Amino acid sequence: MGKPVIAIDVDDVLSSQIEVFIEFSNIYFGTSLTLDDFQEPGEYWSYYSQIWKISKEEGDRRYRQFIEAGYPVRQAITDEVKDAIERLRQHYTLEIVTSRDAETSEPTKEWLLAYFPDVFRGIHFTTLWDETSKQVSKARICQEIGASYLIDDNAEHCNLAAEIGVKSLLFGEWGWNKYQDLHPEVLRVDNWK
């Protein structure tokens, strides 16, 4: 019998997308965002539009610009994360399950392998942003890979996974995840420690 499987999200879990997003927004759009701005309650799927106080369509356009400028693979992996992943891999099989789109899949794989060679058994991408494909939830991917656990910053992903028996850890306290109702089997965690 193999080790239990943990599915781990990338953005704002394994690395801090918020930090590079703030840099991008402040440079490209002249904002003066700080981490404190991301405590404002809001819906996950249009959170950046809310922060910018613009329409969802304009927010989507700007987010595409963020992707095209290569910001997702500029995210740093902290020593705290590296240490935690190293400890976990001794007792668990680790898999990446991310909502990053197909457009960023190859750069994401290269970026992850640079930080974590031979650590993750697999890297899985949902098709949530791809309107031409059948959408696949993280809960379904967790089921397919036999994950016992999911670590994610999106309450919806955690709730759906918990509903099918995957123990879920809701990572971080951000405006997009700290005001939602949680399934009884979802545990909130603040950081990797």
Phi and psi in degrees as GROMACS dihedral restraints (atoms count N, CA, C in turn):
[ dihedral_restraints ]
;  ai    aj    ak    al  type     phi  dphi    fc
    3     4     5     6     1   -80.7    20    10
    4     5     6     7     1   177.4    20    10
    6     7     8     9     1   -69.9    20    10
    7     8     9    10     1   150.5    20    10
    9    10    11    12     1   -60.9    20    10
   10    11    12    13     1   151.9    20    10
   12    13    14    15     1  -102.9    20    10
   13    14    15    16     1   134.0    20    10
   15    16    17    18     1  -113.8    20    10
   16    17    18    19     1   124.8    20    10
   18    19    20    21     1   -93.3    20    10
   19    20    21    22     1   129.3    20    10
   21    22    23    24     1  -124.1    20    10
   22    23    24    25     1   129.9    20    10
   24    25    26    27     1   -75.8    20    10
   25    26    27    28     1   162.4    20    10
   27    28    29    30     1   -96.9    20    10
   28    29    30    31     1   -68.6    20    10
   30    31    32    33     1   -68.7    20    10
   31    32    33    34     1   124.8    20    10
   33    34    35    36     1    64.2    20    10
   34    35    36    37     1    21.3    20    10
   36    37    38    39     1  -131.3    20    10
   37    38    39    40     1   -70.0    20    10
   39    40    41    42     1   -73.4    20    10
   40    41    42    43     1   -32.5    20    10
   42    43    44    45     1  -143.9    20    10
   43    44    45    46     1   166.3    20    10
   45    46    47    48     1   -98.4    20    10
   46    47    48    49     1    97.4    20    10
   48    49    50    51     1   -68.3    20    10
   49    50    51    52     1   -33.8    20    10
   51    52    53    54     1   -54.5    20    10
   52    53    54    55     1   -43.2    20    10
   54    55    56    57     1   -62.4    20    10
   55    56    57    58     1   -45.1    20    10
   57    58    59    60     1   -75.1    20    10
   58    59    60    61     1   -28.5    20    10
   60    61    62    63     1   -64.3    20    10
   61    62    63    64     1   -43.3    20    10
   63    64    65    66     1   -60.2    20    10
   64    65    66    67     1   -45.4    20    10
   66    67    68    69     1   -58.5    20    10
   67    68    69    70     1   -49.0    20    10
   69    70    71    72     1   -58.0    20    10
   70    71    72    73     1   -52.1    20    10
   72    73    74    75     1   -61.5    20    10
   73    74    75    76     1   -43.3    20    10
   75    76    77    78     1   -67.5    20    10
   76    77    78    79     1   -34.8    20    10
   78    79    80    81     1   -77.0    20    10
   79    80    81    82     1   -51.8    20    10
   81    82    83    84     1   -79.1    20    10
   82    83    84    85     1   -29.6    20    10
   84    85    86    87     1  -123.3    20    10
   85    86    87    88     1     8.7    20    10
   87    88    89    90     1    64.4    20    10
   88    89    90    91     1    22.8    20    10
   90    91    92    93     1   -78.9    20    10
   91    92    93    94     1   172.9    20    10
   93    94    95    96     1  -130.2    20    10
   94    95    96    97     1    50.1    20    10
   96    97    98    99     1   -68.3    20    10
   97    98    99   100     1   148.3    20    10
   99   100   101   102     1  -133.0    20    10
  100   101   102   103     1   172.4    20    10
  102   103   104   105     1   -58.8    20    10
  103   104   105   106     1   -32.0    20    10
  105   106   107   108     1   -61.1    20    10
  106   107   108   109     1   -29.4    20    10
  108   109   110   111     1   -63.3    20    10
  109   110   111   112     1   -19.9    20    10
  111   112   113   114     1   -93.6    20    10
  112   113   114   115     1    17.7    20    10
  114   115   116   117     1   -97.2    20    10
  115   116   117   118     1   -11.4    20    10
  117   118   119   120     1   -64.4    20    10
  118   119   120   121     1   130.1    20    10
  120   121   122   123     1   -62.3    20    10
  121   122   123   124     1   143.8    20    10
  123   124   125   126     1  -175.9    20    10
  124   125   126   127     1   167.1    20    10
  126   127   128   129     1   -77.5    20    10
  127   128   129   130     1   135.1    20    10
  129   130   131   132     1   -55.0    20    10
  130   131   132   133     1   -47.5    20    10
  132   133   134   135     1   -71.8    20    10
  133   134   135   136     1   -14.3    20    10
  135   136   137   138     1  -133.6    20    10
  136   137   138   139     1    29.0    20    10
  138   139   140   141     1   -62.7    20    10
  139   140   141   142     1   -43.7    20    10
  141   142   143   144     1   -64.3    20    10
  142   143   144   145     1   -37.7    20    10
  144   145   146   147     1   -60.9    20    10
  145   146   147   148     1   -40.8    20    10
  147   148   149   150     1   -63.5    20    10
  148   149   150   151     1   -44.3    20    10
  150   151   152   153     1   -61.7    20    10
  151   152   153   154     1   -40.7    20    10
  153   154   155   156     1   -78.0    20    10
  154   155   156   157     1   -15.5    20    10
  156   157   158   159     1    60.6    20    10
  157   158   159   160     1    50.2    20    10
  159   160   161   162     1  -133.6    20    10
  160   161   162   163     1   173.3    20    10
  162   163   164   165     1   -67.5    20    10
  163   164   165   166     1   158.4    20    10
  165   166   167   168     1   -60.3    20    10
  166   167   168   169     1   -39.5    20    10
  168   169   170   171     1   -62.1    20    10
  169   170   171   172     1   -45.0    20    10
  171   172   173   174     1   -67.6    20    10
  172   173   174   175     1   -37.2    20    10
  174   175   176   177     1   -61.9    20    10
  175   176   177   178     1   -41.5    20    10
  177   178   179   180     1   -63.6    20    10
  178   179   180   181     1   -40.4    20    10
  180   181   182   183     1   -62.9    20    10
  181   182   183   184     1   -45.5    20    10
  183   184   185   186     1   -65.4    20    10
  184   185   186   187     1   -38.1    20    10
  186   187   188   189     1   -64.7    20    10
  187   188   189   190     1   -37.4    20    10
  189   190   191   192     1   -59.6    20    10
  190   191   192   193     1   -40.9    20    10
  192   193   194   195     1   -62.1    20    10
  193   194   195   196     1   -40.8    20    10
  195   196   197   198     1   -58.1    20    10
  196   197   198   199     1   -45.2    20    10
  198   199   200   201     1   -65.1    20    10
  199   200   201   202     1   -49.4    20    10
  201   202   203   204     1   -64.1    20    10
  202   203   204   205     1   -28.7    20    10
  204   205   206   207     1   -78.5    20    10
  205   206   207   208     1    -2.1    20    10
  207   208   209   210     1    80.5    20    10
  208   209   210   211     1    16.1    20    10
  210   211   212   213     1   -63.4    20    10
  211   212   213   214     1   -36.4    20    10
  213   214   215   216     1   -57.1    20    10
  214   215   216   217     1   -32.3    20    10
  216   217   218   219     1   -94.2    20    10
  217   218   219   220     1    12.0    20    10
  219   220   221   222     1   -95.6    20    10
  220   221   222   223     1    -5.1    20    10
  222   223   224   225     1   -65.8    20    10
  223   224   225   226     1   135.8    20    10
  225   226   227   228     1   -89.8    20    10
  226   227   228   229     1   151.3    20    10
  228   229   230   231     1  -105.9    20    10
  229   230   231   232     1   121.7    20    10
  231   232   233   234     1   -78.1    20    10
  232   233   234   235     1   162.5    20    10
  234   235   236   237     1   -62.6    20    10
  235   236   237   238     1   -34.8    20    10
  237   238   239   240     1   -58.9    20    10
  238   239   240   241     1   -43.3    20    10
  240   241   242   243     1   -67.5    20    10
  241   242   243   244     1   -46.3    20    10
  243   244   245   246     1   -58.3    20    10
  244   245   246   247     1   -43.6    20    10
  246   247   248   249     1   -63.4    20    10
  247   248   249   250     1   -44.7    20    10
  249   250   251   252     1   -63.3    20    10
  250   251   252   253     1   -43.8    20    10
  252   253   254   255     1   -63.8    20    10
  253   254   255   256     1   -40.8    20    10
  255   256   257   258     1   -62.3    20    10
  256   257   258   259     1   -41.9    20    10
  258   259   260   261     1   -66.8    20    10
  259   260   261   262     1   -43.7    20    10
  261   262   263   264     1   -64.4    20    10
  262   263   264   265     1   -39.2    20    10
  264   265   266   267     1   -67.9    20    10
  265   266   267   268     1   -15.9    20    10
  267   268   269   270     1   -70.6    20    10
  268   269   270   271     1   -26.0    20    10
  270   271   272   273     1  -120.1    20    10
  271   272   273   274     1   -10.4    20    10
  273   274   275   276     1  -135.9    20    10
  274   275   276   277     1   157.3    20    10
  276   277   278   279     1   -91.1    20    10
  277   278   279   280     1   128.0    20    10
  279   280   281   282     1  -105.9    20    10
  280   281   282   283     1   136.5    20    10
  282   283   284   285     1  -133.1    20    10
  283   284   285   286     1   144.4    20    10
  285   286   287   288     1   -92.8    20    10
  286   287   288   289     1   132.7    20    10
  288   289   290   291     1  -132.4    20    10
  289   290   291   292     1   109.3    20    10
  291   292   293   294     1  -128.6    20    10
  292   293   294   295     1   152.6    20    10
  294   295   296   297     1   -91.0    20    10
  295   296   297   298     1     5.8    20    10
  297   298   299   300     1   -56.6    20    10
  298   299   300   301     1   146.5    20    10
  300   301   302   303     1   -82.4    20    10
  301   302   303   304     1   168.9    20    10
  303   304   305   306     1   -58.6    20    10
  304   305   306   307     1   -31.6    20    10
  306   307   308   309     1   -59.6    20    10
  307   308   309   310     1   -30.6    20    10
  309   310   311   312     1  -105.0    20    10
  310   311   312   313     1     7.6    20    10
  312   313   314   315     1   -62.9    20    10
  313   314   315   316     1   -47.8    20    10
  315   316   317   318     1   -66.7    20    10
  316   317   318   319     1   -48.1    20    10
  318   319   320   321     1   -60.3    20    10
  319   320   321   322     1   -34.2    20    10
  321   322   323   324     1   -66.2    20    10
  322   323   324   325     1   -45.2    20    10
  324   325   326   327     1   -59.6    20    10
  325   326   327   328     1   -45.8    20    10
  327   328   329   330     1   -62.0    20    10
  328   329   330   331     1   -43.0    20    10
  330   331   332   333     1   -62.7    20    10
  331   332   333   334     1   -46.3    20    10
  333   334   335   336     1   -64.0    20    10
  334   335   336   337     1   -42.8    20    10
  336   337   338   339     1   -66.7    20    10
  337   338   339   340     1   -29.5    20    10
  339   340   341   342     1   -66.4    20    10
  340   341   342   343     1   -39.7    20    10
  342   343   344   345     1   -83.2    20    10
  343   344   345   346     1   -33.7    20    10
  345   346   347   348     1  -133.8    20    10
  346   347   348   349     1    66.8    20    10
  348   349   350   351     1   -64.6    20    10
  349   350   351   352     1   133.9    20    10
  351   352   353   354     1    58.9    20    10
  352   353   354   355     1    30.2    20    10
  354   355   356   357     1  -101.6    20    10
  355   356   357   358     1   -45.7    20    10
  357   358   359   360     1   -97.0    20    10
  358   359   360   361     1   131.8    20    10
  360   361   362   363     1   -66.9    20    10
  361   362   363   364     1   -33.9    20    10
  363   364   365   366     1  -154.6    20    10
  364   365   366   367     1   158.4    20    10
  366   367   368   369     1  -125.5    20    10
  367   368   369   370     1   117.3    20    10
  369   370   371   372     1  -117.7    20    10
  370   371   372   373     1   136.1    20    10
  372   373   374   375     1  -114.1    20    10
  373   374   375   376     1   130.1    20    10
  375   376   377   378     1   -74.7    20    10
  376   377   378   379     1   168.8    20    10
  378   379   380   381     1  -111.5    20    10
  379   380   381   382     1    31.9    20    10
  381   382   383   384     1   -63.1    20    10
  382   383   384   385     1   -28.7    20    10
  384   385   386   387     1   -97.8    20    10
  385   386   387   388     1    -6.1    20    10
  387   388   389   390     1   -97.1    20    10
  388   389   390   391     1   104.2    20    10
  390   391   392   393     1   -73.3    20    10
  391   392   393   394     1   -11.9    20    10
  393   394   395   396     1   -91.8    20    10
  394   395   396   397     1    -8.5    20    10
  396   397   398   399     1  -112.5    20    10
  397   398   399   400     1   161.8    20    10
  399   400   401   402     1   -70.2    20    10
  400   401   402   403     1   127.7    20    10
  402   403   404   405     1   -74.0    20    10
  403   404   405   406     1   138.5    20    10
  405   406   407   408     1  -124.0    20    10
  406   407   408   409     1   126.4    20    10
  408   409   410   411     1   -79.7    20    10
  409   410   411   412     1   160.7    20    10
  411   412   413   414     1   -64.5    20    10
  412   413   414   415     1   -34.6    20    10
  414   415   416   417     1   -58.9    20    10
  415   416   417   418     1   -42.9    20    10
  417   418   419   420     1   -66.2    20    10
  418   419   420   421     1   -41.8    20    10
  420   421   422   423     1   -63.0    20    10
  421   422   423   424     1   -42.2    20    10
  423   424   425   426     1   -56.9    20    10
  424   425   426   427     1   -42.5    20    10
  426   427   428   429     1   -63.4    20    10
  427   428   429   430     1   -44.4    20    10
  429   430   431   432     1   -65.2    20    10
  430   431   432   433     1   -35.5    20    10
  432   433   434   435     1   -93.4    20    10
  433   434   435   436     1     0.6    20    10
  435   436   437   438     1    73.0    20    10
  436   437   438   439     1    31.6    20    10
  438   439   440   441     1   -70.3    20    10
  439   440   441   442     1   135.6    20    10
  441   442   443   444     1   -90.8    20    10
  442   443   444   445     1   -23.3    20    10
  444   445   446   447     1  -137.4    20    10
  445   446   447   448     1   150.6    20    10
  447   448   449   450     1  -129.9    20    10
  448   449   450   451     1   132.7    20    10
  450   451   452   453     1  -115.2    20    10
  451   452   453   454     1   116.8    20    10
  453   454   455   456     1  -151.7    20    10
  454   455   456   457     1   155.4    20    10
  456   457   458   459     1   -96.8    20    10
  457   458   459   460     1    -0.1    20    10
  459   460   461   462     1  -102.6    20    10
  460   461   462   463     1   118.0    20    10
  462   463   464   465     1   -60.2    20    10
  463   464   465   466     1   -36.4    20    10
  465   466   467   468     1   -62.5    20    10
  466   467   468   469     1   -45.4    20    10
  468   469   470   471     1   -61.0    20    10
  469   470   471   472     1   -44.0    20    10
  471   472   473   474     1   -64.5    20    10
  472   473   474   475     1   -43.8    20    10
  474   475   476   477     1   -62.1    20    10
  475   476   477   478     1   -45.0    20    10
  477   478   479   480     1   -63.5    20    10
  478   479   480   481     1   -40.3    20    10
  480   481   482   483     1   -66.5    20    10
  481   482   483   484     1   -42.2    20    10
  483   484   485   486     1   -61.6    20    10
  484   485   486   487     1   -35.6    20    10
  486   487   488   489     1   -61.8    20    10
  487   488   489   490     1   -26.9    20    10
  489   490   491   492     1  -103.4    20    10
  490   491   492   493     1    14.1    20    10
  492   493   494   495     1    93.1    20    10
  493   494   495   496     1     8.4    20    10
  495   496   497   498     1   -90.3    20    10
  496   497   498   499     1   118.7    20    10
  498   499   500   501     1   -65.5    20    10
  499   500   501   502     1   129.2    20    10
  501   502   503   504     1  -121.0    20    10
  502   503   504   505     1   137.7    20    10
  504   505   506   507     1  -113.4    20    10
  505   506   507   508     1   115.5    20    10
  507   508   509   510     1   -84.2    20    10
  508   509   510   511     1   115.0    20    10
  510   511   512   513     1   -93.2    20    10
  511   512   513   514     1   131.4    20    10
  513   514   515   516     1    82.2    20    10
  514   515   516   517     1   164.3    20    10
  516   517   518   519     1  -122.7    20    10
  517   518   519   520     1    96.1    20    10
  519   520   521   522     1  -123.2    20    10
  520   521   522   523     1   160.4    20    10
  522   523   524   525     1   -57.8    20    10
  523   524   525   526     1   -27.4    20    10
  525   526   527   528     1   -83.2    20    10
  526   527   528   529     1    -7.7    20    10
  528   529   530   531     1  -133.3    20    10
  529   530   531   532     1    -4.8    20    10
  531   532   533   534     1   -97.5    20    10
  532   533   534   535     1     1.3    20    10
  534   535   536   537     1  -114.7    20    10
  535   536   537   538     1     0.5    20    10
  537   538   539   540     1   -84.9    20    10
  538   539   540   541     1   153.3    20    10
  540   541   542   543     1   -72.8    20    10
  541   542   543   544     1   140.8    20    10
  543   544   545   546     1  -116.1    20    10
  544   545   546   547     1   143.9    20    10
  546   547   548   549     1   -57.4    20    10
  547   548   549   550     1   145.9    20    10
  549   550   551   552     1   -58.1    20    10
  550   551   552   553     1   -23.4    20    10
  552   553   554   555     1   -92.8    20    10
  553   554   555   556     1     9.8    20    10
  555   556   557   558     1   -98.1    20    10
  556   557   558   559     1   127.4    20    10
  558   559   560   561     1  -108.0    20    10
  559   560   561   562     1   129.8    20    10
  561   562   563   564     1   -85.4    20    10
  562   563   564   565     1   133.4    20    10
  564   565   566   567     1  -127.2    20    10
  565   566   567   568     1   140.3    20    10
  567   568   569   570     1   -83.5    20    10
  568   569   570   571     1   -34.4    20    10
  570   571   572   573     1  -159.2    20    10
  571   572   573   574     1  -177.0    20    10
  573   574   575   576     1   -72.7    20    10
  574   575   576   577     1   -25.0    20    10
